[in-house]
Amino acid sequence: MQVTGKVRGVLKKLNKTYGGSIIKESDMVVSTLNKFKLFCENHSISKSEQDKFRVFVPYNIQMP
């Protein structure tokens, strides 16, 4: 199985590498889960489509 994804936007082009984790909905903490649910509501993503999404959580909390 190969990991794939779409870049939704680039805020600022940086030549840096960021470390973090890619997590699924069942592994999210409450604060991240609330933000994910709000994102899904704002972008009209159905419950069945949410299983296809993963969230990147950076190790550096200062990264937006």
C-alpha positions in Angstrom: 0.0 0.0 0.0 1.4 3.4 -1.0 0.7 6.6 1.0 -0.7 9.4 -1.3 -2.2 12.8 -0.6 -3.1 16.1 -2.1 -1.6 19.5 -1.2 -4.5 21.9 -0.6 -2.4 25.0 -0.5 1.0 26.5 0.2 1.1 29.4 2.6 4.8 30.2 2.1 7.4 28.3 0.2 10.1 27.1 2.6 13.0 24.8 1.9 12.7 23.1 5.3 11.8 19.6 6.2 9.2 19.1 8.9 8.7 16.0 11.1 5.4 14.8 12.4 2.8 12.1 12.4 0.0 11.2 10.0 -2.9 10.1 12.1 -6.4 8.7 11.4 -9.6 9.9 13.1 -9.6 7.2 15.7 -6.1 8.2 17.0 -6.8 11.9 17.3 -6.9 13.8 20.6 -10.0 15.7 21.4 -8.7 19.1 20.4 -7.5 17.8 17.0 -10.7 15.9 16.5 -12.8 19.0 17.0 -10.7 20.9 14.4 -11.0 18.0 12.0 -14.8 17.9 12.4 -15.1 21.6 11.9 -12.9 21.3 8.7 -15.2 18.5 7.4 -18.4 20.6 8.1 -16.9 23.7 6.4 -15.9 21.7 3.3 -19.1 19.6 3.1 -17.2 16.3 3.6 -19.6 13.5 4.4 -19.1 11.0 7.2 -18.3 8.2 4.7 -15.6 10.3 3.0 -13.9 11.2 6.4 -12.4 7.7 6.5 -10.2 8.7 3.5 -8.7 11.7 5.3 -5.6 11.8 7.6 -4.2 14.7 9.6 -0.6 15.7 9.7 0.4 16.7 13.2 3.9 18.4 13.3 6.3 17.7 16.1 7.0 21.4 16.4 3.8 23.0 17.8 4.8 26.4 16.4 4.2 25.2 12.9 0.6 26.2 11.8 
